[in-house]
Amino acid sequence: MEPAYGLYTHIRANRTRSIALLIGLFFLVYVLVFAGALIAEALGGDASLDRLLAAARRAFVVAFPFATLGAALWVLIAYKFHQTLIDAVTGGREVTRQEQPRLFNLLENLCISRGITMPRLKTMESPALNAFATGLNQRQYSITVTTGLLQALDDAEVEAVLGHELTHIRNGDVRLLVIAVVIAGVISFFGELVFRMLFQAGLGRRGRSSNGDRKGSGGAMAAILIGVALIVVAWFLSIVIRFALSRSREFLADAGSVELTRNPDAMIAALRKIEGKGELPGATSAVMERCVDNPREGFEDLFATHPSVDRRVDALVRFAGGRDPGPIALYAPPEPAVEFLSADMPPQPWGSTPREPRRFLPNWRLPGRNGS
């Protein structure tokens, strides 16, 4: 594989690795098919392990085209309905230029500057600070932004976030992640199906065969253990591949945003504000994988789909010349003014007209560049 020197070389190398990982996901589907065939042969009757393996190979050859067709059908269903499902989970709603002129102008300027087809814009009502891109082709691509992010970030920072998501679309990350999630779903579904078959039907059959009705060579239990081990390994590797696909793309999306906006400080400030505030209530892991930030702590960080904000900021400082202001605390908006005088007060003793009610405004200000 060619060494990666510049941004576009990194993108090409990452795309090659991603295709290899995606092929690995399809291969895991066939591993599961073979494991299921092996377990089915073992439950059908005891025999030597060699005979059971040979029978499983023959069954796998027969099942191969059906497994391929099933996986392709699953991908086709996702192609048609994945956006509808994501909108149903997140509550995303497409907005017009009249409803969100600020958002439209920022994204339109980015697309015009690079000759990119403008994706659809959606917003979701949530105090969380996050955004994500979805779609499998030019007609489906869309970027969804939370209302919390629009309220907390200034124009330059929102533009940096839009550039991040637009880079995911330009690099083909969105389409690849959709397919990866679908194939991983096939693996999880098939693995669960085989386990149900094993525990519901297997115990009764093994009990009958142990009564001495038919003699075997004791290979059934070994075959079942091999099948279960293959399923567990395939399921675990499918998760690892999904995470590898997602993690490796966040650095490139950050760099792509800087290339579009020419403003590394805005991307860094956006990440610092979003840090730890991006959890979308009710969103599945498949949705959170697409977000700008997917906060994880402690043991869950081992299975994180995103590198930490500190690592991403460090990369922007080192390679894009940005400046890190450190963690940025977001202040709540000012409380409503408190009236000390009532507007319907009676006339004053000197006959003067009552003054307008005086209002007390809490001491509130936005943090500066250094968060002070």
Protein Blocks (a to p, Z undefined) as FASTA:
>chain_A
ZZdfblmlmmmmmmmmmmmmmmmmmmmmmmmmmmmmmmmmmmnogcdfklmmmmmmmmmm
mmmmmmmmmmmmmmmmmmmmmmmmmmmmnopacddfklmmmlmmmmmmmmmmnopacddd
dddddfbdcdddedjbfklgccdddfklmmmpcfklmmmmmmmmmmmmmnommmmmmmmm
mmmmmmmmmmmmmmmmmmmmmmmmmmmmmnopaccehlmmmmmmmmmmmmmmmmmmmmmm
mmmmmmmmmmmmmmmmmmmnopaklmmmmmmmmnoplccghiafklmmmpmbdcdehjll
mmccbdcfklmmmmmmmmnopacebjadddddddddddfbdfkbccdfkopacddddddd
dddddddfkoZZ
